């Protein structure tokens, strides 16, 4: 999902959309996928993550002194620095023929953990995760950091 396609609610008001677009334009980066979520003690802060052509843009929209004044602080992480991208999905029966899918994404660095039950936001999270998985780590198998010496053909699942 792209910034222009993200629903106003949840999480992105017009001011925040404009500021994100302004910062991305100033950096001269191409947006690939976006994800946004509420955070903070009273869910008044917004964290916006944008997969770009050169790195992961991580923005935090927070009140500055009062909820009448906000600020957007961001960091652009080079893809080589992004580690531990993982997307999990679980589809389960609610009742008879009704089902629901729960999506969970984790990034080790920069730290992110999000769980989504909403189908539209789940699709957005899957798009965002796919972009991060492709861009973040070099292709091919890598030795685990734990020093276990697992072979390339070994199963790494739980």
N, C-alpha and C positions, 0 to 999 in steps of 0.2 A: 504494500500500500504506500502511496506517495503522500506528501504533505497536503497537496491540493485535494486529495480524496478522503483524508481523515475526517471523520465526523466531528462537528464542533464539540459535541458532548459525546463521550466523556473526554474531558481533559484539555482540549485546545480551544481557547477563545480566540477572537480575531487578533487581539494585540499579540498574543504569544505566537500565533501563526506568522504574523508579519515580522516579528523579531527573529524567529528561526530562519525564515527566508532571507532576511537581511544579512544575518551572520553567514549563512551558507554562500550567499552571493559574494560577500566580501572576501571569503576564503577562496572563492573560485572553484568550489567542489561541486560535483554532480551527485545529486540525491538518487539513491537506489531504492531504499525502503526506510520506513519510519515506524517507530512505536512510541507510545506515550502512556504514562501511568501516574496516578496520584501517589504522593508520598508525604512524609512529614507527620508531625504529631497530630494534626487535625485534618489531614488530607487537603490542606490548602496549598501545598506545593505540587509542582508538576515536574516530572522527569521526562525529558524528550530525548530519544536516541535516534540517530539517523545514520544508516549505513551509507557511506559515500564512496566515490571511486578511489579515494586515497586513504580513508581511515574511518573510524567510528567516532562520530560527533556526539558528545554527551552533554546535554544542557539541563540546567536546574533553574526553574522559574519559581522564585520565592518572594514572600512579602519582605519589603525593605523598611523596617520600622513600624509599618502598619499594613493592614490588608488593602489600604487604598493605594499604596505604592509598591510596585513589584520590580524585580530585577531578573535578568536572564544571564546566568554565568555558564560558560561552556568550556569544554576541553575537547580537542581533536586528538584522538589516539591513533597513531599509525597502526595499520593492520598487523604489522609485525609484533606489536606490543599487546595485541588482544589475544587472550588465552582462555582455554577451557569453555568454549561455546558448546552448549548441549541443549537439545530440544527433546522433550518427551511428550507423548500424547497417550491418553487413556480414554477410550470410549466405553461407556457403561450403560446398562439398561436402567431406566427410571421406573417405567411401568409398562407392561404389555409391549407394544411396539415402539414406545418412546425411548429415546436414548439421548445421551449428552456426551460431549467430548471435553475433556479438561486438558489444556495445554500448559506445559511448564517449561520455561527457558531459564538457563543459568549461564552466566559468564563469570569466570573466575577473576579475570582482570580486563577491564574495570569491573568491579563487583556489581552484579545484577542478579536478582532472582525474582521471577514473576510467574504467577499462576493465573490462568484465564479460563473461565467457563463459558463466556459469551461467544457464540459462533462467529460473529463478525470480527470481534477483537482477536479470537483464536486464529482466524485466517490471516489477519494482519500480523500477528506474532509469528506465525509460520513463515510468512513472506520475509519478515525481518530476520528471523533466525536463519533462513536459507541463505540470504545475502551474507550474513556474518560467517556462517559455516564455510562458504566458498572463499571469502576474502581473508579470513583471520589467520588461518594456519596453512603452512605449506601442504601441498597435496602429498599423498602417500603416507605410509605407516611411519610412526616415530616411536622410539623407545620410551617406555613410561618413565616418568621422573622419579618413581619410587625405587629405582635400582633393582627391580625384580628380575630383569633380564628376559622378559617375555619375548618369545619368538614372533616373527611377523605373522605366522599362520595361526597362532593361538587365539582363542576366543577371549575377548576383553570384556564380555558381559558378566553381569553379576551372577 
